[in-house]
């Protein structure tokens, strides 16, 4: 390759680390199959109260991993991890054929960290009510203008638009867009924004974080890594593959199973140094909408997840799928639920439109899929006001709602057994 290809920088292929030895205390999987089975059936039966729901599920899951790592360098590790999960999902269809989904997926490091039965019943009932509201909500038009992303939506945005573009291996791959390559020490975000990734953090806001770990999948101790400080790019997420300006691993080499580890996010944390109250954030949203001559701004309260393209053979773009979007009238401040849109954009443009962040934060737990498989991740972020967010209409199906009611609905429309 050195004979026939142009090599711009002579960067080592692998970094040295001190060998470590550690054995985590053994963990037990505390899953009560009978209790969970009864709870899942009892909770999911509540979906029968609405004959317009096409499918309603409640799933419990417990995952216990014991990972052994032995290297010729002398590293000896036994890592233990248990993650409990409950997923609530309801599916319906609007009169125009648009498929609608509502629900939540919650995680915990201990069974007791999952909500109790009463709290789960409220979540199921809320999903039912939200689906009913969405069926009658107006379809949103394509939109470009000011918007507030609630904490979970902000977390997904930074994960997709910023975090993936700060993963080390992407800075060396010629097929990657390399959005932030060569910008070390330069401003890439507003000066009141700091972004760090801290896998050593176990909890936030009383919730366990999925992205917590003590050692990465290459045997390197996890580090609290400041990626962007006061808007300035400080470093990249690194595995043992060095990149220009970051020659050592900061403990972010991660993989699913026996896949080859690469630099991945753990707990991505977004911090605002000039936070404002939620009421002030909404006031600024309305003010920005009026300044731009827009009839309304938007509040994106919930988002299912997102995706991004970082390669150089496609558009440098990201996409998120909001579930609950509200129009905020620029005159009265009244909020109206709308449906049928996706959040899209290009990262450099979008991050430059951040105006303010709130004084309260939220947690988004989930799993991220990339080159080295699916790994548990978290984001901790405040609500964020953007001067401009772009929404496009979602794909619509021509399928109409069912002709017949579900089998469990009686002739009088009452739920059966």
WOWOPE-V552210 format. One record per residue. N is the residue number from 1. RES is the residue in three letters. NEAR is the number of other ideal C-beta (glycine too) atoms within 8 Angstrom. Layout:
n->(N/N)
res->(RES/RES)
near->(NEAR/NEAR)
//
This chain:
n->(1/2/3/4/5/6/7/8/9/10/11/12/13/14/15/16/17/18/19/20/21/22/23/24/25/26/27/28/29/30/31/32/33/34/35/36/37/38/39/40/41/42/43/44/45/46/47/48/49/50/51/52/53/54/55/56/57/58/59/60/61/62/63/64/65/66/67/68/69/70/71/72/73/74/75/76/77/78/79/80/81/82/83/84/85/86/87/88/89/90/91/92/93/94/95/96/97/98/99/100/101/102/103/104/105/106/107/108/109/110/111/112/113/114/115/116/117/118/119/120/121/122/123/124/125/126/127/128/129/130/131/132/133/134/135/136/137/138/139/140/141/142/143/144/145/146/147/148/149/150/151/152/153/154/155/156/157/158/159/160/161/162/163/164/165/166/167/168/169/170/171/172/173/174/175/176/177/178/179/180/181/182/183/184/185/186/187/188/189/190/191/192/193/194/195/196/197/198/199/200/201/202/203/204/205/206/207/208/209/210/211/212/213/214/215/216/217/218/219/220/221/222/223/224/225/226/227/228/229/230/231/232/233/234/235/236/237/238/239/240/241/242/243/244/245/246/247/248/249/250/251/252/253/254/255/256/257/258/259/260/261/262/263/264/265/266/267/268/269/270/271/272/273/274/275/276/277/278/279/280/281/282/283/284/285/286/287/288/289/290/291/292/293/294/295/296/297/298/299/300/301/302/303/304/305/306/307/308/309/310/311/312/313/314/315/316/317/318/319/320/321/322/323/324/325/326/327/328/329/330/331/332/333/334/335/336/337/338/339/340/341/342/343/344/345/346/347/348/349/350/351/352/353/354/355/356/357/358/359/360/361/362/363/364/365/366/367/368/369/370/371/372/373/374/375/376/377/378/379/380/381/382/383/384/385/386/387/388/389/390/391/392/393/394/395/396/397/398/399/400/401/402/403/404/405/406/407/408/409/410/411/412/413/414/415/416/417)
res->(UNK/UNK/UNK/UNK/UNK/UNK/UNK/UNK/UNK/UNK/UNK/UNK/UNK/UNK/UNK/UNK/UNK/UNK/UNK/UNK/UNK/UNK/UNK/UNK/UNK/UNK/UNK/UNK/UNK/UNK/UNK/UNK/UNK/UNK/UNK/UNK/UNK/UNK/UNK/UNK/UNK/UNK/UNK/UNK/UNK/UNK/UNK/UNK/UNK/UNK/UNK/UNK/UNK/UNK/UNK/UNK/UNK/UNK/UNK/UNK/UNK/UNK/UNK/UNK/UNK/UNK/UNK/UNK/UNK/UNK/UNK/UNK/UNK/UNK/UNK/UNK/UNK/UNK/UNK/UNK/UNK/UNK/UNK/UNK/UNK/UNK/UNK/UNK/UNK/UNK/UNK/UNK/UNK/UNK/UNK/UNK/UNK/UNK/UNK/UNK/UNK/UNK/UNK/UNK/UNK/UNK/UNK/UNK/UNK/UNK/UNK/UNK/UNK/UNK/UNK/UNK/UNK/UNK/UNK/UNK/UNK/UNK/UNK/UNK/UNK/UNK/UNK/UNK/UNK/UNK/UNK/UNK/UNK/UNK/UNK/UNK/UNK/UNK/UNK/UNK/UNK/UNK/UNK/UNK/UNK/UNK/UNK/UNK/UNK/UNK/UNK/UNK/UNK/UNK/UNK/UNK/UNK/UNK/UNK/UNK/UNK/UNK/UNK/UNK/UNK/UNK/UNK/UNK/UNK/UNK/UNK/UNK/UNK/UNK/UNK/UNK/UNK/UNK/UNK/UNK/UNK/UNK/UNK/UNK/UNK/UNK/UNK/UNK/UNK/UNK/UNK/UNK/UNK/UNK/UNK/UNK/UNK/UNK/UNK/UNK/UNK/UNK/UNK/UNK/UNK/UNK/UNK/UNK/UNK/UNK/UNK/UNK/UNK/UNK/UNK/UNK/UNK/UNK/UNK/UNK/UNK/UNK/UNK/UNK/UNK/UNK/UNK/UNK/UNK/UNK/UNK/UNK/UNK/UNK/UNK/UNK/UNK/UNK/UNK/UNK/UNK/UNK/UNK/UNK/UNK/UNK/UNK/UNK/UNK/UNK/UNK/UNK/UNK/UNK/UNK/UNK/UNK/UNK/UNK/UNK/UNK/UNK/UNK/UNK/UNK/UNK/UNK/UNK/UNK/UNK/UNK/UNK/UNK/UNK/UNK/UNK/UNK/UNK/UNK/UNK/UNK/UNK/UNK/UNK/UNK/UNK/UNK/UNK/UNK/UNK/UNK/UNK/UNK/UNK/UNK/UNK/UNK/UNK/UNK/UNK/UNK/UNK/UNK/UNK/UNK/UNK/UNK/UNK/UNK/UNK/UNK/UNK/UNK/UNK/UNK/UNK/UNK/UNK/UNK/UNK/UNK/UNK/UNK/UNK/UNK/UNK/UNK/UNK/UNK/UNK/UNK/UNK/UNK/UNK/UNK/UNK/UNK/UNK/UNK/UNK/UNK/UNK/UNK/UNK/UNK/UNK/UNK/UNK/UNK/UNK/UNK/UNK/UNK/UNK/UNK/UNK/UNK/UNK/UNK/UNK/UNK/UNK/UNK/UNK/UNK/UNK/UNK/UNK/UNK/UNK/UNK/UNK/UNK/UNK/UNK/UNK/UNK/UNK/UNK/UNK/UNK/UNK/UNK/UNK/UNK/UNK/UNK/UNK/UNK/UNK/UNK/UNK/UNK/UNK/UNK/UNK/UNK/UNK/UNK/UNK/UNK/UNK/UNK/UNK/UNK/UNK/UNK/UNK/UNK/UNK/UNK/UNK/UNK/UNK/UNK/UNK/UNK)
near->(5/5/4/4/6/3/7/3/5/3/9/6/5/7/10/3/11/3/10/11/8/9/7/9/5/5/9/6/7/7/9/7/6/6/7/10/8/8/12/11/8/9/13/11/7/12/11/12/6/9/7/10/14/8/7/13/9/13/9/11/8/12/9/10/8/7/10/6/13/6/8/3/6/7/11/11/14/11/12/12/10/13/11/16/13/13/12/14/12/16/11/13/14/13/6/6/12/12/9/12/10/12/10/7/10/10/12/13/9/9/10/5/10/9/7/6/8/6/8/14/10/8/12/16/9/9/15/15/8/11/15/10/9/14/12/5/10/6/10/13/5/9/10/7/12/16/13/15/12/12/14/13/15/16/16/14/15/14/16/14/14/13/14/13/12/11/15/16/12/12/12/8/8/4/6/10/9/10/9/11/7/6/8/9/5/7/7/10/11/8/7/9/15/12/15/11/15/10/16/9/11/7/8/12/8/4/10/12/14/12/12/13/10/9/13/16/9/11/12/14/8/12/9/9/12/10/12/15/7/9/12/10/13/8/11/13/14/16/15/12/14/13/13/9/7/11/8/8/13/11/12/20/17/13/14/7/5/3/8/5/13/15/14/16/14/15/16/17/13/16/9/13/8/7/8/10/7/9/6/9/14/12/8/12/15/12/8/13/15/9/6/9/4/10/5/10/15/15/13/15/10/10/14/7/8/13/7/11/10/10/8/8/4/7/5/10/11/15/11/14/11/14/11/10/15/11/11/15/11/10/4/4/8/6/9/9/10/12/13/10/14/11/16/10/11/9/14/8/9/14/12/7/10/13/9/12/15/15/7/8/10/13/14/12/13/11/8/10/5/9/5/12/10/6/11/10/16/16/16/14/14/15/14/15/15/13/9/11/16/10/13/8/11/9/4/9/7/5/5/8/7/8/3/4/6/10/4/7/11/7/3/4/7/6/7/8/2)
//
